[in-house]
Amino acid sequence: MTTLSQLKTKINKLIENQGEDSPVAAFIYTKEDVVQYDDDRNEVEIEDNKIIEDVLYNVEDTDYIYTTIQDSIDDELSHRS
C-alpha cells in the first residue's frame, strides 16, 4: 500500500522528470473513501484501520483497474489515428 508521503515523493519525482505543467489523470482513494452504509443508507464510520488498509491495498493491487485504464487509453488513441 502506498502512503500519502510516498505518493508525494513519487509526484515530486514526476514533476522533476516531466515538468509542473505535464498533463495527468489521477484517481486517489484515501481512508475517507472507505465507508460502509447501514440499512437506512447512513454512512457508518469504519474504526479499524487494519480493515481500511486491507481494502485500499486490495484496490491498489487489482489488475482490473489497470487493464481498464489501458483499454481506455488504447481506445482513445485508436480513434485519433
N, C-alpha and C positions, 0 to 999 in steps of 0.2 A: 504494500500500500504506500502511496506517496503522501507525504505530509505537505502542508501549505508552505513550510520553509523550503522543502526540497523542490516544490513547484516553482517557488520564487527564484531559486538558483537556476533551474532549467530555463525559465523565462528570461532571466538576465543573460544567460549564455546565448539564447536565440536572438535576443536584441543585439548582442555584441556581434554575432555572426551575420545576421540578416538586416539589421538596421531597425530603428524605432518605428518606422512607417511601413514595415513589411505587413502585408495582409495576413489574417489568421482567422480560422474558425475554431472556436473553443467551446467546450462543454465541461463545466466544472460542477461536481456534486460534492457537497460537504455534509457534515453530520446534521446540519439543519434540514437537509433534504430527505433524510431517512426518518420517515414518520409512519405511524400507524393510525388507523381510524377506528373508532368504536362503531357500534351498530347504528348510531344516530349521525354518523359521518363527522363526528367531532374529532379533532386531532388529539392523539394520545402521545405524550412525550415518552420516548424510549430512554430510560435512565442508565441502562447497561452499556457502557462504552465498548465492551467486547463485541456485543451484537452489532453495533454501528460499524465498528472496524471490519468485522467479517462481511457485512453487507457491502460496504464500499470496496473492499478488496475483491470480492466476487464480481462486482460490476466492472472494476478496472481490468480484471483478468478474463473478461468474456470476449471470445473471438468474434462472436456475432456482431458486436458493436463495430469492431474494426473492419470486418468484412462488409457490413452495410455501408459504412462511410466510404470505403474504397470503391464499392459498386457505384455509389453516388458520384464520386469523382470521375470514374470511368464513363458513366452515362453522360455527364456534363461535357467531358472532353470529346466524346464521340459525336455529340450534337454540334460541336464547333469546328469539326474538321471536314 
